[in-house]
Amino acid sequence: MTAPPNRAWRVRRRLVGRWRRCTQWEFWPMWAFYPPVVAWILWLGIKHRGLTVFTAANPGIPDGGFIGESKHAILSGLAAAGDAVAPHRLIAPDADPAARLAALDAFVRHIGTTYPIVLKPDVGQRGAGVRIIRSSAAAADYLTRVNGPVIAQAFAPGHEFGVFYVRHPGETRGRIFSITEKVLPTLVGDGVRTLETLILSDARAVCMARAYQAANAERLHDVPAAGEAVLLVEVGTHARGAIFRDGNWARTPALEAAMDRVSRTFEGFHIGRYDLRTPSIADFMAGDNFRIVELNGVTAEATDIYDARNSVWTAWRTLCRQWSLAFEIGAAHRARGVPVTPLWRLLRSVRAYEAVD
């Protein structure tokens, strides 16, 4: 067995990771990536005579789904979609963690399943606080630490996709704007190196080393067997380390019809991204056998932009087109009498969300 890398090697690899995060745009922080998109949004506000016109794009979601919306309320809006939505229940705040655990156990019995299940904050973004829970003890620990409203959701195994949907008011049928294939990263052991060393040695994993090490803190010094595949994260969120690829190869007329059918069950929804899972890609492309785990409104991204094969210019163009659609739909709804959230109230919502977050 070879000697473990020394501290100097670890420092060098972390510096490599930081350099690559600076030179590969998909890892840029929001403050570095979003200025051109913000400039475009300001122009759209002038063009449509209202900076917050986009808040009318989804009348069925508060502020169109700008920030701080209840995930449970949105999923409940899809109740008529039936089995297309993963079963879920809101676990309300309670001073007694045992009462919350009892509510969770009742939900698990109601849906006739066992662990694992998913727990996540009812209000949250970019995958913060999402956990796959595999035991009652882990659930009790989560519910003790997370005091706010929590969604319990049946775990949907399989492949994960993000499907961005758009429908203008008055259109007889909506369309898919983009599809993202979400890949959960894995590393393969060699029976010699620790998981920490494997992360720091990998050309892409080193860019997300901090996130991967935090997610695997308890096993960083384990040595995976030769050929053993080690899953680094379990949640399909780019900010948490999932790999996003252009999934538009999966677009079919059957899938487009299925997403339109589901979307029409939610009165007042016109633009946003579904996050869903399916055990069979063939079924998914046939518009069947998928479970929606989340629906995000007007500020959701068409996340296929984060495919490493895309240039930053392609990403900017896509997001600018997406925001153009949000303003167009919002303006059309405004003309029909749908109220637009004033800027002062939107800013107040942002401050309230940041105070809780």
Secondary structure by P-SEA (a helix, b strand, c coil): ccccccaaaaaaaaaaaaaaaaacccccccccccaaaaaaaaaaaaaaccccccccccccccccccccccaaaaaaaaccccccccbbbbbcccccaaaaaaaaaaaaaaacccccbbbbbccccccccccccccaaaaaaaaaacccbbbbbcccccbbbbbbbbbccccccccccbbbbbbbbbbbbcccccaaaaaaaccccccaaaaaaaaaccccccccccccccccccccccccbbbbccccccccaaaaaaaaaaaaacccccbbbbbbccccaaaaaacccccccccccccccccccccccccaaaaaaaaaaaaaaaaaaaaaaaaabbbbbcaaaaaaaaaaaaaac
